[in-house]
Amino acid sequence: MPATRAFAVEDGNLTSSSVVTSRSKNYLDIDLSFNAKTNGDIFKKTDAAAVKQAVKNILTTGTTEKPFMPNFGGGIGDALFENMDDGTAFDVEQAIVASINNYEPRAIIDKIDVSDNPDNNAIDVTVRFGIANVGELVTVTTSLSRLR
């Protein structure tokens, strides 16, 4: 039995047996710096830059910090007051994996590195991920520290 294809009106010739390819998806977000262009509009982030900004936003947002979405965030700040060991680093890594998988489907995680920085009372996180439908690897590095 041959495979059936679903065509839409926008595909044009509905009776054609030519190969149907998927359209490439452009990712577009607003730039969170909100710098204004000369015409008064704001800048936009596209493709890899948009996904990178979204992942960094997830990492730096603490749980219960976003109204009406108490589970949003990487949970890194929760570990700042813990004694950092392999178990704590593993918990932070698992929290990051869960939050990126839940809130950023455009990112496909490749590697996460969590390390403590006791001299600065900080946690350094490096996330390497691929971007869905693009195939590009991007690295985001951030450091969260306690305020004194």
C-alpha positions as CSV (number, residue, x, y, z in Angstrom):
1,M,0.0,0.0,0.0
2,P,1.6,3.3,-1.0
3,A,2.0,6.1,1.6
4,T,-0.7,8.8,1.4
5,R,0.2,12.5,1.4
6,A,-1.7,15.3,2.9
7,F,-1.8,18.4,0.8
8,A,-3.1,21.8,1.6
9,V,-4.6,24.3,-0.8
10,E,-1.5,26.5,-0.4
11,D,0.7,23.7,-1.8
12,G,-0.5,24.4,-5.3
13,N,-1.0,21.4,-7.5
14,L,-2.8,18.9,-5.4
15,T,-2.6,16.1,-7.9
16,S,1.2,16.3,-8.4
17,S,3.3,13.3,-7.3
18,S,6.4,15.4,-6.8
19,V,8.4,15.2,-3.6
20,V,7.1,17.4,-0.9
21,T,9.7,19.1,1.3
22,S,9.2,20.8,4.6
23,R,9.7,24.5,4.9
24,S,12.5,25.8,7.0
25,K,11.3,27.4,10.2
26,N,12.6,30.8,11.1
27,Y,12.7,31.5,14.8
28,L,12.0,35.1,15.8
29,D,11.8,36.8,19.2
30,I,12.1,40.3,20.4
31,D,15.4,41.5,21.8
32,L,15.0,41.8,25.6
33,S,17.4,44.7,25.8
34,F,14.5,46.8,24.2
35,N,17.0,49.1,22.5
36,A,15.1,51.3,20.0
37,K,16.0,51.5,16.3
38,T,16.2,55.0,14.7
39,N,12.7,54.5,13.3
40,G,11.3,53.7,16.9
41,D,10.9,50.0,16.4
42,I,12.7,47.5,18.6
43,F,15.4,45.0,17.5
44,K,14.5,41.3,16.9
45,K,16.5,38.2,17.6
46,T,16.4,35.5,14.9
47,D,17.2,31.8,14.6
48,A,20.1,30.8,16.9
49,A,20.2,34.2,18.7
50,A,16.5,33.9,19.6
51,V,16.8,30.4,21.0
52,K,20.0,31.3,22.9
53,Q,18.3,34.3,24.5
54,A,15.3,32.1,25.5
55,V,17.6,29.4,27.1
56,K,19.6,32.1,29.0
57,N,16.3,33.5,30.2
58,I,15.2,30.1,31.5
59,L,18.5,29.6,33.3
60,T,18.6,33.0,35.0
61,T,14.9,33.0,36.1
62,G,14.3,31.5,39.5
63,T,11.4,29.2,40.2
64,T,8.3,31.1,41.5
65,E,9.7,34.3,40.0
66,K,7.4,34.4,37.0
67,P,3.8,35.3,37.8
68,F,1.2,32.5,37.0
69,M,4.0,30.1,36.0
70,P,5.6,29.0,39.3
71,N,7.6,26.1,37.8
72,F,9.2,28.2,35.1
73,G,13.0,28.7,35.5
74,G,16.2,26.7,35.8
75,G,16.3,26.4,39.5
76,I,20.0,27.4,39.7
77,G,19.4,30.0,42.4
78,D,17.9,27.4,44.7
79,A,21.3,25.7,44.9
80,L,23.3,28.8,45.8
81,F,22.8,28.3,49.5
82,E,23.6,24.5,49.4
83,N,26.9,22.9,50.0
84,M,28.0,22.2,46.5
85,D,28.9,18.6,45.8
86,D,28.3,16.1,43.0
87,G,24.8,15.5,44.2
88,T,23.9,19.2,44.2
89,A,25.4,19.6,40.8
90,F,23.4,16.6,39.5
91,D,20.2,18.1,40.9
92,V,20.9,21.5,39.2
93,E,21.6,19.7,36.0
94,Q,18.4,17.7,36.1
95,A,16.4,20.9,36.9
96,I,18.0,22.6,33.9
97,V,17.2,19.6,31.6
98,A,13.6,19.5,32.8
99,S,13.0,23.3,32.4
100,I,14.5,23.5,29.0
101,N,12.6,20.4,27.8
102,N,9.3,21.9,29.2
103,Y,9.7,25.5,28.1
104,E,12.0,25.6,25.1
105,P,11.2,22.9,22.5
106,R,13.5,24.6,20.0
107,A,16.6,23.6,22.0
108,I,17.9,20.1,21.9
109,I,20.3,19.6,24.8
110,D,23.7,18.2,24.0
111,K,25.8,18.8,27.2
112,I,25.4,20.6,30.5
113,D,28.3,21.5,32.8
114,V,27.6,22.7,36.3
115,S,30.5,23.8,38.5
116,D,30.8,25.7,41.7
117,N,32.8,28.9,42.2
118,P,33.2,29.0,46.0
119,D,35.5,32.1,46.0
120,N,32.7,34.2,44.4
121,N,29.8,32.3,46.1
122,A,28.5,31.4,42.6
123,I,27.5,28.6,40.3
124,D,28.8,28.5,36.8
125,V,26.6,26.8,34.2
126,T,27.4,26.0,30.6
127,V,24.8,24.5,28.3
128,R,25.5,23.3,24.8
129,F,22.5,22.6,22.7
130,G,21.4,22.2,19.1
131,I,18.6,24.1,17.5
132,A,15.7,22.1,16.1
133,N,15.4,22.3,12.3
134,V,18.7,24.2,12.0
135,G,21.4,21.7,13.2
136,E,23.6,24.4,14.7
137,L,25.3,23.9,18.1
138,V,25.1,26.9,20.4
139,T,26.7,27.3,23.9
140,V,25.3,29.4,26.7
141,T,27.4,30.2,29.7
142,T,26.0,32.0,32.8
143,S,27.0,32.5,36.4
144,L,24.7,33.1,39.3
145,S,25.9,34.4,42.5
146,R,24.5,35.3,45.9
147,L,24.0,38.9,46.8
148,R,25.4,39.9,50.1
